[in-house]
Amino acid sequence: MAFRARLPHRAAAVAVLLLTALLLLMVVRLPWSGDLGMHGAVLERLRADLFHPGNPLVDEDTVSPYYSPWAVALALVATVSGWGTFGVLRLAALGGLALLGSGIAAFVRTFSRRRAAVPLGLLCVLLLYGVRLFAWSGVPGLSSLCLTLAYPSTFALGLTFHLWALLRWGLQEAWGLLGFLGLGMLLAAALLCHQFTGAVAVLGVGALLVGARPGPDRKLWLRMAAGGALAMLVLLCWPYYPFLALLDGGGMDAVHRPLYDFLPERFCLVGLGVVALAIRWWRDRRDPLALLFALGAVIFAAGWLSGHYAWGRVLPAMLLPAQLALAVEVAEAQGAGLRRALPAVTVAALLVGAWMQAGVLSYVLRRDAIPPVLRDAPAFGLWRGLGWAVARVPKGATVMTDDFYALRTLPAYGPYTVAPAYPDLFLPDEKRRRDATRRYFAPATSRAERLGILKEYGVRWVLQKNGGGGLAPDDPALRRAARGPGGLALLEVVRP
């Protein structure tokens, strides 16, 4: 019996070690996809001017919510060490991975002291999703995390788990004022580093307070109120952007509409976690994990019904409590009936989840090094490099391009683009810049108008596809500088 009790813990621990090794390879590889270019651009601007970095993507003196405490700290490391931007991003990925893993472990231990609980919690968070790949910053599934390790969302989520764990301990041990002020600082840091993850952190704090047993007395409520007031003060005093302005939404709903697509396929395996939550709720109507799931579900549904699709970013508030509830229930599984069947069903679900996300092996291994049965596993495609172009474009130069990948890649190396790759609440002429880019590459636009656009935005370089619109490569105002794959050409503006 002792051997049989230890076997699940050992198997889960070995699986966690293998996944950790894989994620450490991702730290070295730093797969390029998604928003990595944005975070590289943020470091570039902060390294150039720590106190007035300006817009990270276009040559304008505006604030940006991407200038978070984590980004500032990384920029200071870059300045002191002399490391390049991508070396510092690898350090960010390593730090984010360590903080996230230790945070999940700390939070799970507040619910169960069983040895299997922590490795099962890590496995469920990484693997328990669905039969269709899903990747979004702030959602730490394996496929998503491999691409977002260096993002501030990973760091903020790690902070969030530590905040929740410390809050549970603080409530149980009736911490003094200083302890709750520290929690307020942690909450403010999570909100400033990644606002959507910070919203999940706030929901978790609410669920933990309501679910606390015994409930806080008057003195504890006052200390928590002081911590909340300190968090708000830090948010209001952060010098790099006005935090409260983000409550406006800034036209982010269209970007987040895909969050509501293919929900059954993406998250069907999480249904097991919902069963575990139901078991916990039946035992305790104030179970914190069940309360957090309910809060997240209400806001997620409200986002769909109201058209405020950005509210869908509370998705981790539904996924994480379900995944962790399942891990805890399996680790504590005793008795008969449904609870006794959960371990076997959970193992099967985790194997399915691992199979579905095995395509991430292609990010760090050659195809012939991947086991044949896994070579055709689905994976998100990585982006092509633009080293051939950035080697010629100096930092601080403005590039005219409408190429999807170039818009999201070039700023990571120091250049600006005319139009930003992402919606920007604080850029007043964002729409005008997008329109100017569209007009420049429109077939019907005159040469004079194109030259006027180049002059207006101080464009010194053009990156375009052959035959894709814009000034002809042999136009007297341009000089061919380099050719790249896919018919791309880099042109230098010699007579704007």
C-alpha positions as CSV (number, residue, x, y, z in Angstrom):
1,M,0.0,0.0,0.0
2,A,2.8,2.4,0.8
3,F,4.3,1.8,-2.7
4,R,1.0,2.4,-4.4
5,A,0.5,5.6,-2.4
6,R,3.9,6.9,-3.5
7,L,3.6,6.0,-7.1
8,P,1.2,8.8,-8.2
9,H,3.4,11.4,-6.5
10,R,6.5,10.1,-8.1
11,A,5.0,9.8,-11.5
12,A,3.6,13.4,-11.3
13,A,6.9,14.7,-10.0
14,V,8.8,13.1,-12.9
15,A,6.3,14.6,-15.4
16,V,6.8,18.0,-13.8
17,L,10.6,17.7,-14.1
18,L,10.3,16.8,-17.8
19,L,8.0,19.7,-18.5
20,T,10.3,22.0,-16.5
21,A,13.3,20.9,-18.6
22,L,11.3,21.6,-21.8
23,L,10.3,25.1,-20.5
24,L,13.9,25.8,-19.7
25,L,14.8,25.0,-23.3
26,M,12.1,27.5,-24.3
27,V,13.9,30.1,-22.2
28,V,17.0,29.5,-24.3
29,R,15.2,29.2,-27.6
30,L,12.7,32.1,-26.9
31,P,10.3,31.1,-29.6
32,W,9.2,34.2,-31.6
33,S,5.5,34.6,-32.0
34,G,2.8,36.9,-30.7
35,D,3.8,39.9,-28.7
36,L,7.5,39.3,-28.1
37,G,8.4,42.2,-30.4
38,M,6.3,44.6,-28.3
39,H,8.1,43.6,-25.1
40,G,11.5,43.9,-26.9
41,A,10.5,47.4,-28.1
42,V,9.6,48.4,-24.5
43,L,13.1,47.4,-23.4
44,E,14.7,49.2,-26.3
45,R,12.9,52.5,-25.5
46,L,13.6,52.3,-21.7
47,R,17.2,51.6,-22.4
48,A,17.4,54.7,-24.6
49,D,15.6,56.9,-22.1
50,L,14.6,55.5,-18.8
51,F,12.5,58.5,-17.7
52,H,10.9,59.6,-21.0
53,P,10.9,56.5,-23.2
54,G,8.0,57.7,-25.4
55,N,5.7,55.4,-27.4
56,P,7.3,51.9,-27.8
57,L,6.2,51.4,-31.4
58,V,5.9,54.8,-33.1
59,D,8.0,58.0,-32.9
60,E,5.7,59.9,-30.6
61,D,6.1,61.2,-27.0
62,T,3.2,59.3,-25.4
63,V,2.9,57.2,-22.3
64,S,2.3,53.5,-22.5
65,P,0.9,50.8,-20.1
66,Y,3.7,48.5,-21.2
67,Y,6.1,50.6,-19.0
68,S,5.5,48.5,-15.9
69,P,7.7,48.0,-12.9
70,W,8.9,44.7,-14.3
71,A,9.9,46.3,-17.6
72,V,11.7,49.2,-15.7
73,A,13.6,46.6,-13.6
74,L,14.6,44.7,-16.7
75,A,15.8,47.9,-18.4
76,L,17.9,48.7,-15.4
77,V,19.5,45.2,-15.6
78,A,20.2,45.7,-19.3
79,T,21.8,49.1,-18.6
80,V,24.0,47.8,-15.8
81,S,25.0,44.5,-17.4
82,G,25.2,45.7,-21.0
83,W,23.2,42.6,-22.1
84,G,21.3,42.8,-25.3
85,T,17.5,43.1,-25.4
86,F,16.9,39.4,-26.1
87,G,19.4,38.3,-23.5
88,V,17.4,40.3,-20.9
89,L,14.1,38.8,-22.3
90,R,15.6,35.4,-21.6
91,L,16.3,36.5,-18.1
92,A,12.7,37.7,-17.8
93,A,11.5,34.3,-19.1
94,L,13.6,32.5,-16.5
95,G,12.3,34.8,-13.7
96,G,8.7,34.5,-14.8
97,L,8.9,30.7,-15.0
98,A,10.5,30.5,-11.5
99,L,7.9,32.9,-10.0
100,L,5.0,31.1,-11.6
101,G,6.0,27.6,-10.6
102,S,6.8,28.6,-7.0
103,G,3.6,30.6,-6.8
104,I,1.4,27.7,-7.9
105,A,3.1,25.5,-5.4
106,A,2.7,27.9,-2.6
107,F,-1.0,28.4,-3.3
108,V,-1.8,24.7,-3.7
109,R,-0.1,24.0,-0.3
110,T,-2.7,26.3,1.4
111,F,-5.4,23.8,0.3
112,S,-3.6,20.4,0.7
113,R,-0.4,19.2,2.3
114,R,-0.4,15.9,0.3
115,R,2.8,15.4,-1.5
116,A,1.0,14.8,-4.8
117,A,-1.0,18.0,-4.7
118,V,1.7,20.4,-5.9
119,P,2.9,18.3,-8.9
120,L,-0.7,17.5,-9.9
121,G,-1.5,21.2,-9.6
122,L,1.4,22.1,-12.0
123,L,0.4,19.4,-14.4
124,C,-3.3,20.5,-14.5
125,V,-2.4,24.1,-15.0
126,L,0.0,23.2,-17.9
127,L,-2.0,20.4,-19.6
128,L,-5.7,20.4,-18.7
129,Y,-7.4,22.4,-21.5
130,G,-9.0,20.9,-24.6
131,V,-8.6,19.3,-28.0
132,R,-7.9,22.5,-29.8
133,L,-4.7,24.6,-29.2
134,F,-5.1,27.9,-27.4
135,A,-2.5,30.5,-26.6
136,W,-3.0,33.8,-25.0
137,S,-0.9,35.8,-22.6
138,G,-2.1,35.3,-19.0
139,V,-3.3,31.7,-19.7
140,P,-0.4,29.3,-18.6
141,G,-1.2,26.3,-20.7
142,L,1.9,24.6,-22.1
143,S,1.4,25.8,-25.7
144,S,0.7,29.3,-24.5
145,L,3.5,29.5,-21.9
146,C,6.1,28.4,-24.3
147,L,5.4,31.5,-26.3
148,T,4.8,33.9,-23.4
149,L,7.4,33.0,-20.8
150,A,9.1,36.4,-21.3
151,Y,5.9,38.4,-21.2
152,P,5.0,40.5,-18.1
153,S,1.7,38.5,-17.9
154,T,3.7,35.5,-16.8
155,F,5.5,37.5,-14.2
156,A,2.2,39.1,-13.0
157,L,0.5,35.7,-12.8
158,G,3.4,34.4,-10.6
159,L,2.9,37.4,-8.4
160,T,-0.8,36.7,-8.3
161,F,-0.3,33.1,-7.0
162,H,2.1,34.3,-4.3
163,L,-0.3,37.1,-3.4
164,W,-3.2,34.6,-2.9
165,A,-1.0,32.2,-0.9
166,L,0.2,34.9,1.3
167,L,-3.3,36.3,1.8
168,R,-4.5,32.9,3.0
169,W,-1.7,32.6,5.4
170,G,-2.1,36.2,6.6
171,L,-5.8,35.6,7.3
172,Q,-5.2,32.4,9.1
173,E,-2.4,33.9,11.3
174,A,-4.0,37.4,11.7
175,W,-1.0,39.3,10.3
176,G,-0.2,42.8,11.5
177,L,-0.5,46.0,9.5
178,L,2.9,45.7,7.9
179,G,2.0,42.3,6.3
180,F,-1.2,43.6,4.7
181,L,0.6,46.7,3.4
182,G,3.0,44.3,1.7
183,L,0.1,42.4,0.1
184,G,-1.2,45.8,-1.1
185,M,2.2,46.4,-2.8
186,L,2.0,42.9,-4.4
187,L,-1.5,43.6,-5.8
188,A,-0.4,47.0,-7.2
189,A,2.6,45.4,-8.9
190,A,0.4,42.7,-10.5
191,L,-2.0,45.4,-11.8
192,L,0.7,47.6,-13.1
193,C,2.7,44.8,-14.8
194,H,-0.3,43.2,-16.6
195,Q,-3.7,44.8,-16.1
196,F,-5.8,41.8,-17.2
197,T,-3.9,39.5,-14.9
198,G,-4.2,42.1,-12.2
199,A,-8.0,42.0,-12.6
200,V,-7.9,38.2,-12.0
201,A,-5.8,38.8,-8.9
202,V,-8.5,41.2,-7.6
203,L,-11.2,38.6,-8.2
204,G,-9.1,36.0,-6.3
205,V,-8.6,38.4,-3.4
206,G,-12.3,38.9,-3.2
207,A,-13.0,35.1,-3.3
208,L,-10.4,34.4,-0.7
209,L,-11.8,37.1,1.7
210,V,-15.4,35.8,1.3
211,G,-14.3,32.2,1.7
212,A,-12.1,32.7,4.7
213,R,-12.9,30.6,7.7
214,P,-13.1,32.0,10.3
215,G,-14.0,35.3,8.7
216,P,-11.8,38.3,9.3
217,D,-12.6,40.4,12.4
218,R,-12.8,44.2,12.5
219,K,-9.1,44.6,13.0
220,L,-8.2,42.4,10.1
221,W,-10.7,44.2,7.8
222,L,-9.1,47.6,8.8
223,R,-5.6,46.2,8.0
224,M,-6.8,44.8,4.7
225,A,-8.4,48.2,3.9
226,A,-5.1,49.9,4.6
227,G,-3.4,47.4,2.2
228,G,-6.0,48.2,-0.5
229,A,-5.6,51.9,0.0
230,L,-1.8,51.6,-0.4
231,A,-2.3,49.6,-3.6
232,M,-4.6,52.3,-5.0
233,L,-2.0,55.0,-4.0
234,V,0.8,53.1,-5.9
235,L,-1.5,52.8,-8.9
236,L,-2.3,56.5,-8.9
237,C,1.4,57.6,-8.4
238,W,3.0,55.3,-11.0
239,P,4.7,57.8,-13.3
240,Y,4.8,56.0,-16.6
241,Y,1.1,56.0,-17.4
242,P,-2.3,56.9,-15.8
243,F,-3.6,53.6,-14.6
244,L,-7.3,54.7,-14.2
245,A,-7.4,55.7,-17.9
246,L,-7.2,52.1,-18.8
247,L,-10.7,51.5,-17.4
248,D,-12.1,53.2,-20.5
249,G,-11.2,50.0,-22.5
250,G,-9.5,51.8,-25.4
251,G,-11.1,49.9,-28.2
252,M,-9.8,46.6,-27.1
253,D,-13.0,44.6,-27.5
254,A,-12.5,43.7,-31.2
255,V,-9.1,42.3,-30.4
256,H,-10.5,40.1,-27.7
257,R,-13.5,38.8,-29.6
258,P,-11.7,35.5,-30.5
259,L,-11.5,34.6,-26.8
260,Y,-15.1,33.5,-27.1
261,D,-14.6,31.2,-30.1
262,F,-14.4,27.4,-30.0
263,L,-14.9,27.3,-26.2
264,P,-15.9,23.6,-26.0
265,E,-13.0,22.4,-28.1
266,R,-10.5,24.6,-26.3
267,F,-11.5,23.8,-22.8
268,C,-13.5,20.6,-22.7
269,L,-10.9,18.8,-20.4
270,V,-11.4,21.6,-17.8
271,G,-14.9,20.1,-17.3
272,L,-13.3,17.6,-14.9
273,G,-12.1,20.5,-12.8
274,V,-15.7,21.9,-12.8
275,V,-16.8,18.5,-11.4
276,A,-14.1,18.9,-8.7
277,L,-15.4,22.4,-7.9
278,A,-18.9,21.1,-7.6
279,I,-17.7,18.5,-5.0
280,R,-15.9,21.2,-3.1
281,W,-18.9,23.6,-3.2
282,W,-21.2,20.8,-2.0
283,R,-19.0,20.4,1.1
284,D,-18.5,24.1,1.6
285,R,-20.7,26.8,0.1
286,R,-17.9,29.3,0.7
287,D,-15.1,27.4,-0.9
288,P,-12.7,30.0,-2.3
289,L,-11.9,28.2,-5.5
290,A,-15.6,27.7,-6.3
291,L,-16.3,31.4,-5.5
292,L,-13.4,32.5,-7.8
293,F,-14.7,30.3,-10.6
294,A,-18.2,31.8,-10.2
295,L,-17.0,35.4,-10.2
296,G,-14.9,34.7,-13.3
297,A,-17.8,33.0,-15.1
298,V,-20.2,35.9,-14.4
299,I,-17.8,38.5,-15.8
300,F,-16.8,36.3,-18.7
301,A,-20.5,35.8,-19.6
302,A,-21.3,39.5,-19.1
303,G,-18.5,40.3,-21.6
304,W,-20.1,38.1,-24.2
305,L,-23.7,39.4,-23.6
306,S,-22.6,43.1,-23.6
307,G,-20.1,43.0,-26.4
308,H,-17.3,44.0,-24.0
309,Y,-15.1,41.2,-25.2
310,A,-12.1,42.5,-23.4
311,W,-13.8,41.2,-20.2
312,G,-13.0,37.8,-21.5
313,R,-9.5,38.2,-20.2
314,V,-10.8,37.0,-16.8
315,L,-10.8,33.6,-18.4
316,P,-7.9,32.4,-16.1
317,A,-10.3,33.2,-13.1
318,M,-12.4,30.3,-14.4
319,L,-9.6,27.9,-15.6
320,L,-7.2,28.1,-12.7
321,P,-9.6,27.4,-9.8
322,A,-11.0,24.4,-11.8
323,Q,-7.6,23.0,-12.6
324,L,-6.3,23.4,-9.0
325,A,-9.5,22.1,-7.5
326,L,-9.1,18.9,-9.5
327,A,-5.5,18.6,-8.4
328,V,-6.4,19.0,-4.8
329,E,-9.3,16.6,-5.0
330,V,-7.3,13.9,-6.7
331,A,-4.4,14.3,-4.2
332,E,-7.0,14.0,-1.3
333,A,-9.1,11.3,-3.0
334,Q,-10.6,8.8,-0.6
335,G,-13.8,6.9,-0.2
336,A,-16.0,5.6,-3.0
337,G,-18.0,6.9,-5.9
338,L,-17.1,9.9,-8.1
339,R,-14.2,11.0,-5.9
340,R,-12.5,7.6,-6.2
341,A,-12.9,7.6,-9.9
342,L,-11.4,11.1,-10.3
343,P,-7.7,10.0,-10.2
344,A,-7.9,7.6,-13.1
345,V,-10.0,10.0,-15.2
346,T,-7.6,12.8,-14.5
347,V,-4.6,10.8,-15.6
348,A,-6.4,10.1,-18.9
349,A,-7.3,13.7,-19.3
350,L,-3.7,14.8,-18.6
351,L,-2.4,12.4,-21.2
352,V,-4.8,13.8,-23.8
353,G,-3.8,17.3,-22.9
354,A,-0.1,16.4,-23.2
355,W,-0.7,14.7,-26.6
356,M,-2.6,17.8,-27.9
357,Q,0.3,20.1,-26.9
358,A,3.2,17.9,-27.8
359,G,3.8,20.0,-30.9
360,V,5.8,22.5,-28.8
361,L,8.7,20.0,-29.0
362,S,9.2,21.4,-32.5
363,Y,10.2,24.7,-31.0
364,V,13.4,23.2,-29.5
365,L,14.1,20.0,-31.4
366,R,14.9,19.1,-35.0
367,R,12.1,17.1,-36.7
368,D,14.2,14.0,-36.8
369,A,14.8,14.2,-33.0
370,I,11.1,14.2,-32.2
371,P,9.6,10.8,-31.7
372,P,7.8,9.8,-35.0
373,V,4.4,9.5,-33.3
374,L,4.6,13.2,-32.2
375,R,6.1,14.8,-35.4
376,D,2.8,15.9,-36.8
377,A,1.3,17.1,-33.5
378,P,-0.3,20.6,-33.9
379,A,1.7,23.7,-32.9
380,F,1.5,27.4,-33.4
381,G,3.8,28.5,-36.2
382,L,6.8,30.6,-35.3
383,W,7.5,33.8,-37.2
384,R,10.1,34.3,-39.8
385,G,13.1,36.4,-38.8
386,L,13.9,39.9,-40.1
387,G,17.6,39.9,-39.3
388,W,18.4,40.7,-42.9
389,A,16.5,44.0,-42.6
390,V,17.2,45.1,-39.0
391,A,21.0,44.8,-39.7
392,R,20.6,47.8,-42.0
393,V,18.0,50.0,-40.3
394,P,19.4,52.1,-37.5
395,K,17.7,52.4,-34.1
396,G,15.3,55.2,-33.9
397,A,14.6,55.3,-37.7
398,T,11.0,55.1,-38.9
399,V,9.9,52.4,-41.3
400,M,6.9,52.4,-43.5
401,T,5.4,48.9,-43.8
402,D,2.1,47.1,-43.8
403,D,3.6,43.6,-43.4
404,F,2.0,41.8,-40.4
405,Y,5.2,40.3,-39.1
406,A,7.4,43.4,-39.7
407,L,5.0,45.6,-37.8
408,R,5.3,43.3,-34.8
409,T,9.0,42.5,-35.1
410,L,11.0,45.6,-36.2
411,P,10.4,47.7,-33.0
412,A,12.1,45.0,-30.9
413,Y,15.4,46.0,-32.6
414,G,15.0,49.7,-32.1
415,P,13.3,51.1,-35.3
416,Y,9.8,52.6,-35.2
417,T,6.9,52.0,-37.6
418,V,4.4,54.5,-38.9
419,A,1.4,52.7,-37.7
420,P,1.4,50.7,-34.4
421,A,0.9,47.0,-34.5
422,Y,-1.5,47.1,-31.6
423,P,-4.4,49.3,-30.4
424,D,-3.0,52.2,-28.3
425,L,-5.3,54.1,-26.0
426,F,-2.7,56.8,-25.4
427,L,-1.8,57.5,-29.1
428,P,-4.2,60.3,-30.3
429,D,-3.4,59.9,-34.0
430,E,-3.5,56.1,-34.1
431,K,-6.4,56.1,-36.6
432,R,-4.7,58.7,-38.8
433,R,-1.4,56.7,-38.8
434,R,-3.2,53.5,-39.9
435,D,-5.0,55.4,-42.6
436,A,-1.8,56.9,-43.8
437,T,-0.2,53.4,-44.1
438,R,-3.3,52.1,-45.9
439,R,-3.2,55.0,-48.4
440,Y,0.6,54.7,-49.0
441,F,0.2,51.1,-50.2
442,A,-3.2,51.6,-51.9
443,P,-2.8,51.2,-55.7
444,A,-4.8,54.3,-56.5
445,T,-2.7,56.7,-54.4
446,S,-0.6,59.2,-56.4
447,R,3.2,59.4,-56.2
448,A,2.9,62.9,-54.8
449,E,0.7,61.8,-51.9
450,R,3.0,58.9,-51.1
451,L,6.0,61.2,-50.9
452,G,3.9,63.5,-48.7
453,I,3.2,60.7,-46.3
454,L,6.8,59.7,-46.1
455,K,7.8,63.3,-45.4
456,E,5.1,63.8,-42.8
457,Y,6.2,60.9,-40.7
458,G,9.9,61.2,-41.2
459,V,10.1,57.8,-42.9
460,R,13.7,56.8,-43.9
461,W,13.0,53.2,-44.8
462,V,10.3,51.2,-46.6
463,L,9.7,47.5,-46.2
464,Q,7.3,46.1,-48.7
465,K,6.5,43.2,-50.9
466,N,7.3,43.2,-54.6
467,G,4.1,44.3,-56.4
468,G,2.4,45.0,-53.1
469,G,1.7,48.7,-53.6
470,G,3.6,51.8,-52.6
471,L,6.3,53.5,-54.6
472,A,8.0,51.3,-57.1
473,P,11.4,50.0,-56.0
474,D,13.1,51.8,-58.9
475,D,11.4,55.2,-58.0
476,P,14.0,58.0,-57.8
477,A,13.1,58.6,-54.1
478,L,14.1,55.1,-53.1
479,R,17.2,53.0,-53.1
480,R,17.2,49.2,-52.8
481,A,19.0,48.2,-49.6
482,A,18.3,44.5,-49.2
483,R,16.0,41.7,-50.4
484,G,14.4,39.1,-48.0
485,P,12.4,36.0,-48.2
486,G,8.8,36.0,-49.4
487,G,9.4,38.8,-51.9
488,L,10.1,41.4,-49.3
489,A,12.4,44.3,-50.1
490,L,14.0,46.9,-47.9
491,L,14.2,50.3,-49.5
492,E,16.0,53.4,-48.2
493,V,14.3,56.8,-48.7
494,V,16.8,59.1,-50.3
495,R,14.5,61.9,-51.4
496,P,11.4,62.1,-49.1
